[in-house]
Amino acid sequence: MTWHDDADVVLVGAGGAALAAAVAAVRENVSVLLLEAGPQPGGTASISGGAFWIPRRAGLMMR
């Protein structure tokens, strides 16, 4: 397969961080190429329900 494309920013994997980076780049008027091998974007964030683990957070340590 031969393929060629140009972009200012190339992101490999469409997880939460890459999607945020893509939005930031587009807001700066640069071209973005976002590559994802999986069937849907989101990475592990898509199955976490959007929750983030914050180590040593006081409210969680008391439980």
Phi and psi in radians as a Rosetta constraint file:
Dihedral C 1 N 2 CA 2 C 2 CIRCULARHARMONIC -1.924 0.35
Dihedral N 2 CA 2 C 2 N 3 CIRCULARHARMONIC 2.332 0.35
Dihedral C 2 N 3 CA 3 C 3 CIRCULARHARMONIC -2.623 0.35
Dihedral N 3 CA 3 C 3 N 4 CIRCULARHARMONIC 2.454 0.35
Dihedral C 3 N 4 CA 4 C 4 CIRCULARHARMONIC -2.554 0.35
Dihedral N 4 CA 4 C 4 N 5 CIRCULARHARMONIC 2.323 0.35
Dihedral C 4 N 5 CA 5 C 5 CIRCULARHARMONIC -2.682 0.35
Dihedral N 5 CA 5 C 5 N 6 CIRCULARHARMONIC 2.634 0.35
Dihedral C 5 N 6 CA 6 C 6 CIRCULARHARMONIC -1.986 0.35
Dihedral N 6 CA 6 C 6 N 7 CIRCULARHARMONIC 2.493 0.35
Dihedral C 6 N 7 CA 7 C 7 CIRCULARHARMONIC -2.707 0.35
Dihedral N 7 CA 7 C 7 N 8 CIRCULARHARMONIC 2.635 0.35
Dihedral C 7 N 8 CA 8 C 8 CIRCULARHARMONIC -1.267 0.35
Dihedral N 8 CA 8 C 8 N 9 CIRCULARHARMONIC -0.635 0.35
Dihedral C 8 N 9 CA 9 C 9 CIRCULARHARMONIC -2.244 0.35
Dihedral N 9 CA 9 C 9 N 10 CIRCULARHARMONIC 2.257 0.35
Dihedral C 9 N 10 CA 10 C 10 CIRCULARHARMONIC -2.062 0.35
Dihedral N 10 CA 10 C 10 N 11 CIRCULARHARMONIC 2.163 0.35
Dihedral C 10 N 11 CA 11 C 11 CIRCULARHARMONIC -2.015 0.35
Dihedral N 11 CA 11 C 11 N 12 CIRCULARHARMONIC 2.239 0.35
Dihedral C 11 N 12 CA 12 C 12 CIRCULARHARMONIC -1.877 0.35
Dihedral N 12 CA 12 C 12 N 13 CIRCULARHARMONIC 1.994 0.35
Dihedral C 12 N 13 CA 13 C 13 CIRCULARHARMONIC 1.715 0.35
Dihedral N 13 CA 13 C 13 N 14 CIRCULARHARMONIC 2.258 0.35
Dihedral C 13 N 14 CA 14 C 14 CIRCULARHARMONIC -1.860 0.35
Dihedral N 14 CA 14 C 14 N 15 CIRCULARHARMONIC 0.875 0.35
Dihedral C 14 N 15 CA 15 C 15 CIRCULARHARMONIC -1.405 0.35
Dihedral N 15 CA 15 C 15 N 16 CIRCULARHARMONIC -3.077 0.35
Dihedral C 15 N 16 CA 16 C 16 CIRCULARHARMONIC -0.986 0.35
Dihedral N 16 CA 16 C 16 N 17 CIRCULARHARMONIC -0.780 0.35
Dihedral C 16 N 17 CA 17 C 17 CIRCULARHARMONIC -1.172 0.35
Dihedral N 17 CA 17 C 17 N 18 CIRCULARHARMONIC -0.725 0.35
Dihedral C 17 N 18 CA 18 C 18 CIRCULARHARMONIC -1.161 0.35
Dihedral N 18 CA 18 C 18 N 19 CIRCULARHARMONIC -0.684 0.35
Dihedral C 18 N 19 CA 19 C 19 CIRCULARHARMONIC -1.140 0.35
Dihedral N 19 CA 19 C 19 N 20 CIRCULARHARMONIC -0.693 0.35
Dihedral C 19 N 20 CA 20 C 20 CIRCULARHARMONIC -1.132 0.35
Dihedral N 20 CA 20 C 20 N 21 CIRCULARHARMONIC -0.707 0.35
Dihedral C 20 N 21 CA 21 C 21 CIRCULARHARMONIC -1.124 0.35
Dihedral N 21 CA 21 C 21 N 22 CIRCULARHARMONIC -0.666 0.35
Dihedral C 21 N 22 CA 22 C 22 CIRCULARHARMONIC -1.110 0.35
Dihedral N 22 CA 22 C 22 N 23 CIRCULARHARMONIC -0.759 0.35
Dihedral C 22 N 23 CA 23 C 23 CIRCULARHARMONIC -1.093 0.35
Dihedral N 23 CA 23 C 23 N 24 CIRCULARHARMONIC -0.791 0.35
Dihedral C 23 N 24 CA 24 C 24 CIRCULARHARMONIC -1.069 0.35
Dihedral N 24 CA 24 C 24 N 25 CIRCULARHARMONIC -0.710 0.35
Dihedral C 24 N 25 CA 25 C 25 CIRCULARHARMONIC -1.166 0.35
Dihedral N 25 CA 25 C 25 N 26 CIRCULARHARMONIC -0.756 0.35
Dihedral C 25 N 26 CA 26 C 26 CIRCULARHARMONIC -1.096 0.35
Dihedral N 26 CA 26 C 26 N 27 CIRCULARHARMONIC -0.655 0.35
Dihedral C 26 N 27 CA 27 C 27 CIRCULARHARMONIC -1.121 0.35
Dihedral N 27 CA 27 C 27 N 28 CIRCULARHARMONIC -0.386 0.35
Dihedral C 27 N 28 CA 28 C 28 CIRCULARHARMONIC -1.631 0.35
Dihedral N 28 CA 28 C 28 N 29 CIRCULARHARMONIC 0.177 0.35
Dihedral C 28 N 29 CA 29 C 29 CIRCULARHARMONIC 1.060 0.35
Dihedral N 29 CA 29 C 29 N 30 CIRCULARHARMONIC 0.707 0.35
Dihedral C 29 N 30 CA 30 C 30 CIRCULARHARMONIC -1.949 0.35
Dihedral N 30 CA 30 C 30 N 31 CIRCULARHARMONIC 2.717 0.35
Dihedral C 30 N 31 CA 31 C 31 CIRCULARHARMONIC -1.407 0.35
Dihedral N 31 CA 31 C 31 N 32 CIRCULARHARMONIC 2.484 0.35
Dihedral C 31 N 32 CA 32 C 32 CIRCULARHARMONIC -2.208 0.35
Dihedral N 32 CA 32 C 32 N 33 CIRCULARHARMONIC 2.371 0.35
Dihedral C 32 N 33 CA 33 C 33 CIRCULARHARMONIC -2.074 0.35
Dihedral N 33 CA 33 C 33 N 34 CIRCULARHARMONIC 2.043 0.35
Dihedral C 33 N 34 CA 34 C 34 CIRCULARHARMONIC -1.948 0.35
Dihedral N 34 CA 34 C 34 N 35 CIRCULARHARMONIC 2.086 0.35
Dihedral C 34 N 35 CA 35 C 35 CIRCULARHARMONIC -1.918 0.35
Dihedral N 35 CA 35 C 35 N 36 CIRCULARHARMONIC 2.315 0.35
Dihedral C 35 N 36 CA 36 C 36 CIRCULARHARMONIC -2.447 0.35
Dihedral N 36 CA 36 C 36 N 37 CIRCULARHARMONIC 2.207 0.35
Dihedral C 36 N 37 CA 37 C 37 CIRCULARHARMONIC -1.498 0.35
Dihedral N 37 CA 37 C 37 N 38 CIRCULARHARMONIC -0.403 0.35
Dihedral C 37 N 38 CA 38 C 38 CIRCULARHARMONIC -1.351 0.35
Dihedral N 38 CA 38 C 38 N 39 CIRCULARHARMONIC 3.008 0.35
Dihedral C 38 N 39 CA 39 C 39 CIRCULARHARMONIC -1.273 0.35
Dihedral N 39 CA 39 C 39 N 40 CIRCULARHARMONIC -0.311 0.35
Dihedral C 39 N 40 CA 40 C 40 CIRCULARHARMONIC -2.609 0.35
Dihedral N 40 CA 40 C 40 N 41 CIRCULARHARMONIC 2.682 0.35
Dihedral C 40 N 41 CA 41 C 41 CIRCULARHARMONIC -1.339 0.35
Dihedral N 41 CA 41 C 41 N 42 CIRCULARHARMONIC 2.907 0.35
Dihedral C 41 N 42 CA 42 C 42 CIRCULARHARMONIC 2.103 0.35
Dihedral N 42 CA 42 C 42 N 43 CIRCULARHARMONIC -0.432 0.35
Dihedral C 42 N 43 CA 43 C 43 CIRCULARHARMONIC 0.971 0.35
Dihedral N 43 CA 43 C 43 N 44 CIRCULARHARMONIC -2.528 0.35
Dihedral C 43 N 44 CA 44 C 44 CIRCULARHARMONIC -1.215 0.35
Dihedral N 44 CA 44 C 44 N 45 CIRCULARHARMONIC -0.380 0.35
Dihedral C 44 N 45 CA 45 C 45 CIRCULARHARMONIC -1.110 0.35
Dihedral N 45 CA 45 C 45 N 46 CIRCULARHARMONIC -0.481 0.35
Dihedral C 45 N 46 CA 46 C 46 CIRCULARHARMONIC -1.220 0.35
Dihedral N 46 CA 46 C 46 N 47 CIRCULARHARMONIC -0.365 0.35
Dihedral C 46 N 47 CA 47 C 47 CIRCULARHARMONIC -1.869 0.35
Dihedral N 47 CA 47 C 47 N 48 CIRCULARHARMONIC -0.064 0.35
Dihedral C 47 N 48 CA 48 C 48 CIRCULARHARMONIC -1.562 0.35
Dihedral N 48 CA 48 C 48 N 49 CIRCULARHARMONIC -0.144 0.35
Dihedral C 48 N 49 CA 49 C 49 CIRCULARHARMONIC 1.286 0.35
Dihedral N 49 CA 49 C 49 N 50 CIRCULARHARMONIC 0.234 0.35
Dihedral C 49 N 50 CA 50 C 50 CIRCULARHARMONIC 1.477 0.35
Dihedral N 50 CA 50 C 50 N 51 CIRCULARHARMONIC 0.046 0.35
Dihedral C 50 N 51 CA 51 C 51 CIRCULARHARMONIC -1.357 0.35
Dihedral N 51 CA 51 C 51 N 52 CIRCULARHARMONIC 2.557 0.35
Dihedral C 51 N 52 CA 52 C 52 CIRCULARHARMONIC -2.062 0.35
Dihedral N 52 CA 52 C 52 N 53 CIRCULARHARMONIC 2.426 0.35
Dihedral C 52 N 53 CA 53 C 53 CIRCULARHARMONIC -1.528 0.35
Dihedral N 53 CA 53 C 53 N 54 CIRCULARHARMONIC 2.164 0.35
Dihedral C 53 N 54 CA 54 C 54 CIRCULARHARMONIC -2.000 0.35
Dihedral N 54 CA 54 C 54 N 55 CIRCULARHARMONIC 1.829 0.35
Dihedral C 54 N 55 CA 55 C 55 CIRCULARHARMONIC -1.025 0.35
Dihedral N 55 CA 55 C 55 N 56 CIRCULARHARMONIC 2.478 0.35
Dihedral C 55 N 56 CA 56 C 56 CIRCULARHARMONIC 1.082 0.35
Dihedral N 56 CA 56 C 56 N 57 CIRCULARHARMONIC 0.470 0.35
Dihedral C 56 N 57 CA 57 C 57 CIRCULARHARMONIC -1.306 0.35
Dihedral N 57 CA 57 C 57 N 58 CIRCULARHARMONIC 2.252 0.35
Dihedral C 57 N 58 CA 58 C 58 CIRCULARHARMONIC -0.952 0.35
Dihedral N 58 CA 58 C 58 N 59 CIRCULARHARMONIC -0.779 0.35
Dihedral C 58 N 59 CA 59 C 59 CIRCULARHARMONIC -1.084 0.35
Dihedral N 59 CA 59 C 59 N 60 CIRCULARHARMONIC -0.564 0.35
Dihedral C 59 N 60 CA 60 C 60 CIRCULARHARMONIC -1.460 0.35
Dihedral N 60 CA 60 C 60 N 61 CIRCULARHARMONIC -0.468 0.35
Dihedral C 60 N 61 CA 61 C 61 CIRCULARHARMONIC -1.308 0.35
Dihedral N 61 CA 61 C 61 N 62 CIRCULARHARMONIC -0.376 0.35
Dihedral C 61 N 62 CA 62 C 62 CIRCULARHARMONIC -1.361 0.35
Dihedral N 62 CA 62 C 62 N 63 CIRCULARHARMONIC -0.267 0.35
